[in-house]
């Protein structure tokens, strides 16, 4: 696959912990295999074609030009209103674009990506899957 995991990807970043509080417990919620499976399960399901292309690059074993690096594991619990809490992980491609992949846990224990966000010209963009 054209995806790799940054050294220390599932370890707490001390400067973030100092600023936002400890979150180390969530970083090991999902391992590399679980994140790979979540990305594979998200292939071609999003409305945004650029998000789909990013995921395709991550899952393409022959794409040597664009590597996707998971920089930080699942972290930062977020309240989904009445739907409980979720986590997200961060992926960055060779060109410097970073996406946040929001995940929840399915009944079978696997992670499911239900939203992707990124910055476009200084504005946050949120992308949901097709129905």
BAFI-3210 file (N, C-alpha, C; in Angstrom, 3 decimals, decimal comma, padded with zeros to 6 digits):
// residues 131
n [1|2|3|4|5|6|7|8|9|10|11|12|13|14|15|16|17|18|19|20|21|22|23|24|25|26|27|28|29|30|31|32|33|34|35|36|37|38|39|40|41|42|43|44|45|46|47|48|49|50|51|52|53|54|55|56|57|58|59|60|61|62|63|64|65|66|67|68|69|70|71|72|73|74|75|76|77|78|79|80|81|82|83|84|85|86|87|88|89|90|91|92|93|94|95|96|97|98|99|100|101|102|103|104|105|106|107|108|109|110|111|112|113|114|115|116|117|118|119|120|121|122|123|124|125|126|127|128|129|130|131]
n.u [000,829|000,318|000,496|001,783|002,989|003,798|006,698|006,139|003,472|001,309|001,698|001,507|001,660|003,626|003,492|000,905|-000,548|000,129|-001,153|-003,869|-004,581|-004,252|-004,322|-003,497|-004,560|-006,398|-004,961|-004,087|-006,364|-007,098|-005,302|-002,659|-003,613|-006,399|-006,870|-006,021|-007,987|-010,269|-009,800|-009,764|-012,417|-013,608|-013,249|-014,156|-016,633|-017,256|-018,640|-017,035|-014,782|-012,019|-011,366|-011,931|-009,920|-007,634|-007,906|-007,833|-005,156|-003,865|-004,510|-003,414|-001,122|000,791|001,253|003,740|004,395|002,745|002,572|000,776|000,795|000,094|-000,096|-000,867|-002,456|-005,766|-007,440|-008,451|-011,345|-014,646|-017,811|-020,707|-023,219|-026,363|-025,420|-023,356|-019,791|-016,823|-013,653|-010,706|-008,266|-005,182|-004,119|-001,561|-000,566|002,020|002,212|001,670|-000,921|-003,331|-005,655|-008,402|-009,696|-012,660|-013,812|-015,955|-016,943|-017,968|-020,522|-019,162|-016,679|-014,860|-013,348|-015,070|-015,049|-016,736|-016,787|-014,813|-012,469|-010,871|-008,627|-009,267|-007,991|-007,757|-010,197|-012,325|-013,366|-015,941|-016,658|-018,991|-020,067|-021,602|-025,051]
n.v [-001,183|002,316|003,615|004,699|004,638|007,136|007,299|006,825|007,418|006,630|007,722|010,055|013,539|015,720|018,574|019,059|017,727|019,277|021,633|020,923|018,955|015,589|012,800|010,352|007,800|007,310|007,035|004,481|003,163|002,096|-000,036|-000,297|-002,083|-001,912|000,755|000,717|-001,023|000,519|002,680|001,300|000,431|002,845|003,518|005,222|006,156|008,692|011,991|014,038|014,227|014,638|013,741|011,034|010,420|010,862|008,805|006,617|006,829|006,222|003,546|002,333|000,089|000,480|003,132|005,189|007,834|009,389|009,267|008,377|009,364|008,329|010,436|010,821|008,817|007,604|010,084|012,810|013,059|013,552|015,017|013,757|014,830|013,475|011,020|009,772|009,520|010,203|009,523|010,811|010,352|011,472|011,987|012,585|013,612|013,212|015,706|017,464|017,896|017,584|015,411|014,876|012,069|011,006|008,684|006,043|003,277|000,226|-002,312|-004,728|-004,110|-002,941|-000,022|002,715|005,085|008,027|010,651|013,173|015,747|018,751|021,497|024,147|026,649|028,097|027,667|025,465|022,279|019,946|016,607|014,197|010,730|009,282|008,436]
n.w [000,000|-000,485|001,853|004,922|008,299|010,473|012,468|015,862|015,637|017,177|019,648|022,305|021,628|023,206|023,347|022,459|024,427|026,633|025,936|025,355|027,129|028,509|026,252|025,611|026,037|024,018|021,682|021,117|020,470|017,987|015,824|013,270|011,315|011,672|010,969|008,309|007,274|007,715|005,986|003,548|003,507|003,077|000,483|-002,411|-001,399|-000,623|-001,110|-002,073|-004,677|-004,460|-001,892|-002,222|-004,088|-002,549|-000,638|-002,388|-003,270|-000,889|-000,640|-002,865|-003,945|-005,877|-006,295|-006,363|-006,369|-004,733|-001,423|001,452|004,733|007,941|010,449|013,062|015,435|016,382|018,107|020,258|021,469|020,377|020,677|019,304|019,410|019,866|019,117|020,484|021,018|019,065|017,457|015,783|013,151|011,685|008,390|005,987|002,761|000,198|-000,940|001,041|001,912|004,441|005,915|008,094|009,464|010,586|012,876|013,924|015,988|014,783|015,321|015,106|016,033|014,331|012,859|011,358|008,842|008,897|008,266|006,698|007,037|005,899|005,169|002,945|001,197|003,568|004,753|006,576|005,355|005,214|004,611|003,764|003,522|000,572|000,507]
ca.u [000,000|001,040|000,261|002,781|002,672|004,910|007,269|005,475|002,126|000,334|002,188|001,046|002,543|003,676|003,040|-000,561|-001,046|000,280|-002,123|-005,255|-004,802|-003,785|-005,205|-002,718|-005,372|-007,141|-004,063|-003,946|-007,694|-007,080|-003,942|-002,432|-004,510|-007,755|-006,912|-005,987|-009,309|-011,223|-009,543|-010,230|-013,877|-014,058|-012,943|-015,223|-017,931|-017,476|-019,176|-015,928|-013,874|-010,649|-011,237|-011,846|-008,603|-006,689|-008,047|-007,324|-003,691|-003,447|-004,756|-002,809|000,236|001,703|001,412|005,031|004,541|002,004|002,521|-000,045|001,387|-000,746|000,773|-001,304|-003,525|-007,067|-007,280|-009,383|-012,748|-015,566|-019,203|-021,516|-024,607|-027,054|-024,857|-022,173|-018,510|-015,987|-012,253|-010,228|-006,836|-004,713|-003,292|-000,993|000,026|003,340|002,126|001,468|-002,332|-003,706|-007,070|-008,794|-010,653|-013,469|-014,185|-016,675|-016,728|-019,140|-020,867|-018,150|-015,443|-014,033|-013,532|-015,741|-014,860|-018,046|-016,610|-013,438|-012,364|-009,588|-008,631|-009,173|-007,805|-007,977|-011,547|-012,533|-014,313|-016,408|-017,146|-019,740|-020,232|-022,882|-025,993]
ca.v [000,000|003,588|004,252|004,363|005,200|007,922|006,799|007,441|007,851|006,328|008,241|011,406|014,663|016,419|019,971|019,015|017,338|020,445|022,646|020,460|017,928|014,260|012,043|009,176|006,577|007,110|006,826|003,052|002,577|001,320|-000,292|-000,047|-002,922|-001,359|001,992|000,292|-001,571|001,641|003,400|000,449|000,477|004,185|003,756|005,667|006,347|010,079|012,905|014,849|013,396|014,774|012,838|009,685|010,273|010,759|007,450|005,710|006,877|005,513|002,117|001,861|-000,407|000,826|004,584|005,536|009,291|009,996|008,432|008,919|009,048|008,550|011,188|010,670|007,835|008,090|010,990|013,935|012,645|014,584|014,715|013,739|015,123|012,307|009,784|009,368|010,169|009,631|009,919|010,974|010,224|012,437|011,493|013,653|013,054|013,683|017,110|018,270|018,024|016,767|015,128|014,299|010,988|010,796|007,273|005,464|001,841|-000,555|-003,391|-005,786|-003,607|-002,269|001,418|003,158|006,513|008,587|012,040|013,601|017,201|019,310|022,943|024,580|028,105|028,642|027,362|024,031|021,585|018,693|015,719|013,034|009,696|009,199|007,591]
ca.w [000,000|-000,483|003,153|005,924|009,606|011,003|013,717|017,007|015,225|018,218|020,920|022,606|021,334|024,502|023,251|022,381|025,749|027,506|025,532|025,351|028,134|028,096|025,368|025,244|026,096|022,773|020,549|020,829|020,301|016,752|015,352|011,848|010,525|011,773|010,176|006,906|006,922|007,669|004,736|002,450|003,545|002,690|-000,941|-003,324|-000,743|-000,255|-002,116|-002,579|-005,475|-003,984|-000,742|-002,784|-004,701|-001,434|-000,097|-003,422|-003,206|000,316|-000,807|-004,108|-003,672|-006,963|-006,363|-005,749|-006,350|-003,632|-000,226|002,529|006,030|009,116|011,356|014,452|015,578|016,832|019,240|020,398|021,525|019,919|020,963|018,083|019,776|020,404|018,570|021,227|020,780|018,017|017,432|014,411|012,921|010,699|007,298|005,160|001,551|-000,213|-001,328|002,232|002,285|005,589|006,101|009,374|009,232|011,789|012,940|015,045|016,055|014,408|016,253|015,018|016,608|013,339|012,710|010,142|008,584|008,567|007,847|006,449|006,964|005,487|004,961|001,556|001,157|004,896|005,254|006,800|004,495|005,784|003,562|004,245|002,505|-000,130|001,268]
c.u [000,871|000,724|001,345|002,381|003,926|005,415|006,632|004,060|001,085|000,837|001,749|002,107|002,504|003,161|001,512|-001,157|-000,959|-000,795|-003,569|-005,586|-004,389|-004,816|-004,578|-003,558|-006,059|-006,249|-003,902|-005,303|-007,763|-005,636|-003,847|-003,396|-005,932|-007,887|-006,860|-007,350|-010,355|-011,043|-010,025|-011,755|-014,447|-013,780|-014,213|-016,593|-018,237|-017,950|-018,047|-014,948|-012,419|-010,396|-011,108|-010,478|-007,524|-006,706|-007,531|-005,797|-003,175|-003,541|-004,083|-001,374|001,255|001,929|002,676|005,235|003,885|001,868|001,638|000,539|000,356|000,172|000,417|-002,491|-004,800|-006,907|-008,430|-010,843|-013,632|-016,990|-020,007|-022,981|-025,244|-026,475|-023,576|-020,938|-017,766|-014,554|-011,890|-008,735|-006,460|-003,823|-002,812|-000,341|001,366|003,344|001,817|000,027|-002,661|-005,218|-007,270|-009,913|-011,379|-014,028|-015,074|-016,454|-018,028|-019,393|-019,831|-016,777|-014,545|-014,350|-014,202|-015,515|-016,198|-017,974|-015,121|-013,447|-010,957|-009,745|-008,464|-009,139|-008,171|-009,347|-011,695|-013,605|-014,657|-017,027|-017,780|-019,806|-021,561|-023,787|-025,706]
c.v [001,242|004,354|003,784|005,054|005,862|007,283|007,551|007,903|007,620|006,704|009,688|012,449|015,582|017,853|020,038|018,686|018,508|021,490|022,193|019,434|016,561|013,537|010,720|007,900|006,285|006,745|005,364|002,372|001,684|001,153|-000,045|-000,840|-002,363|-000,083|001,670|-000,223|-000,467|002,440|002,588|000,469|001,812|004,488|004,088|005,816|007,811|010,921|013,651|013,971|013,489|013,868|011,402|009,428|010,103|009,340|006,425|005,669|006,093|004,000|001,519|001,395|-000,003|002,332|004,974|007,044|009,911|009,005|009,122|008,426|009,323|009,171|010,965|009,731|008,454|008,876|011,991|013,480|013,822|014,120|014,816|014,048|013,904|010,992|009,343|010,149|009,482|010,104|010,244|010,700|011,142|011,752|012,664|013,010|013,707|015,180|018,034|018,459|017,067|016,622|014,534|013,310|010,687|009,385|006,997|003,964|001,127|-001,652|-004,512|-005,341|-002,875|-000,779|001,715|004,657|007,080|010,056|012,300|015,124|017,583|020,810|023,223|026,105|028,751|028,369|025,865|023,481|020,256|017,859|014,484|011,977|009,870|008,314|006,194]
c.w [000,000|000,792|004,100|007,226|010,161|012,293|014,885|016,724|016,313|019,612|021,081|022,237|022,556|024,415|023,142|023,748|026,719|027,212|025,744|026,427|027,609|027,223|024,956|025,202|024,773|021,596|020,176|020,648|019,074|016,306|013,843|010,969|010,525|010,946|008,688|006,450|006,826|006,380|003,534|002,365|003,103|001,218|-001,716|-002,670|-000,434|-001,431|-002,819|-003,372|-005,009|-002,788|-001,242|-003,402|-003,631|-000,870|-001,104|-003,406|-002,012|000,138|-002,043|-003,865|-004,732|-007,099|-005,617|-005,663|-005,126|-002,493|000,798|003,851|007,117|010,162|012,818|014,493|016,101|018,123|019,252|020,344|021,157|020,174|019,664|018,391|020,403|019,946|019,267|020,828|019,639|018,230|015,993|014,353|011,762|009,676|006,457|003,938|001,237|-000,505|-000,154|002,660|003,420|005,648|007,489|009,082|010,539|011,776|014,140|014,981|015,746|015,439|016,248|015,532|015,630|013,273|011,371|010,010|008,137|008,157|007,639|006,382|006,522|005,316|003,473|001,543|002,491|005,486|005,471|005,876|005,164|004,664|004,181|003,136|001,755|000,706|000,951]
res [x|x|x|x|x|x|x|x|x|x|x|x|x|x|x|x|x|x|x|x|x|x|x|x|x|x|x|x|x|x|x|x|x|x|x|x|x|x|x|x|x|x|x|x|x|x|x|x|x|x|x|x|x|x|x|x|x|x|x|x|x|x|x|x|x|x|x|x|x|x|x|x|x|x|x|x|x|x|x|x|x|x|x|x|x|x|x|x|x|x|x|x|x|x|x|x|x|x|x|x|x|x|x|x|x|x|x|x|x|x|x|x|x|x|x|x|x|x|x|x|x|x|x|x|x|x|x|x|x|x|x]
***
